[in-house]
Each structure stands twice: as structure tokens, then as C-alpha cells.
Amino acid sequence: MGHHRQELLWAVIRAMRVQVVKTNDIVVHQGQVSQQMYIVAEGVFEMLARRPDGSCVTVLSLRDAGMCG
């Protein structure tokens, strides 16, 4: 790995923060701009979208080691 790539990787690692969430916690709202990346260490992370009628549909489901953002 090149020196600059390794520096970039370490910068990303240093910027990471642990965020523990519980079942049904809302992490981000639909339409909200976020600069976060989420990595699922354990459990399931679901991304829901609200339909025009107000109901919700699962658009993404991540399990252990899944990531989005």
C-alpha cells in the first residue's frame, strides 16, 4: 500500500466513533443530509423509506460487517 493511501486509511480510522444503538432507535431521518458512514458490528440495521401514503418499506437490511453511508 502506498504511503499516502496508508495515511488516508489511518485518518479514517482515527475519525471513527462507536455509536451504540438499541432496537428501534432512529439513526437518521429520510431526506436528512449525513456525512456519517455506519458499520454494523453486531445485529441488524434496517433502512426504511416512507411511502406517499405514510407507510414504511424496508429498502436496505444490513447484518454483521455490513456498511452504508
C-alpha positions as CSV (number, residue, x, y, z in Angstrom):
1,M,0.0,0.0,0.0
2,G,1.4,3.4,-0.9
3,H,2.4,5.8,1.8
4,H,-0.4,8.3,1.0
5,R,-3.1,5.6,1.0
6,Q,-1.9,4.3,4.3
7,E,-2.0,7.8,5.8
8,L,-5.6,8.2,4.4
9,L,-6.6,4.9,5.9
10,W,-5.2,5.9,9.4
11,A,-7.0,9.2,9.1
12,V,-10.3,7.4,8.5
13,I,-9.7,5.0,11.4
14,R,-8.9,7.9,13.8
15,A,-12.1,9.7,12.8
16,M,-14.3,6.7,13.6
17,R,-16.5,6.7,16.7
18,V,-18.6,4.0,18.2
19,Q,-22.3,4.6,18.3
20,V,-24.3,2.0,20.2
21,V,-28.0,1.9,19.2
22,K,-30.9,-0.1,20.6
23,T,-33.7,-1.8,18.8
24,N,-36.0,0.8,17.1
25,D,-33.5,3.7,17.6
26,I,-33.7,6.2,14.7
27,V,-30.2,7.0,13.5
28,V,-31.0,9.3,10.6
29,H,-34.3,10.6,9.1
30,Q,-35.3,10.2,5.4
31,G,-34.1,13.3,3.5
32,Q,-31.6,14.3,6.1
33,V,-28.1,15.0,4.8
34,S,-25.5,13.0,6.7
35,Q,-21.7,12.7,6.5
36,Q,-21.7,9.5,8.5
37,M,-20.8,6.0,7.5
38,Y,-22.2,3.2,9.5
39,I,-20.7,-0.2,10.0
40,V,-22.8,-2.9,11.6
41,A,-20.6,-4.7,14.2
42,E,-23.4,-6.9,15.5
43,G,-27.1,-7.3,14.8
44,V,-29.3,-5.9,12.0
45,F,-29.5,-2.3,10.7
46,E,-32.6,-1.6,8.5
47,M,-33.1,1.5,6.4
48,L,-36.8,2.3,5.8
49,A,-38.4,4.7,3.4
50,R,-41.7,6.4,3.9
51,R,-44.2,5.9,1.1
52,P,-46.6,8.7,-0.1
53,D,-49.4,7.0,1.9
54,G,-47.4,7.3,5.1
55,S,-46.5,3.6,5.4
56,C,-42.9,2.5,5.5
57,V,-41.0,-0.1,3.4
58,T,-37.5,-1.6,4.1
59,V,-35.1,-0.6,1.4
60,L,-31.9,-1.9,2.9
61,S,-31.1,-4.5,5.6
62,L,-27.5,-4.9,6.8
63,R,-26.1,-7.6,9.1
64,D,-22.8,-8.1,10.8
65,A,-19.9,-6.3,8.9
66,G,-22.4,-4.6,6.6
67,M,-21.9,-0.9,5.9
68,C,-23.7,2.1,4.4
69,G,-23.3,5.8,4.2
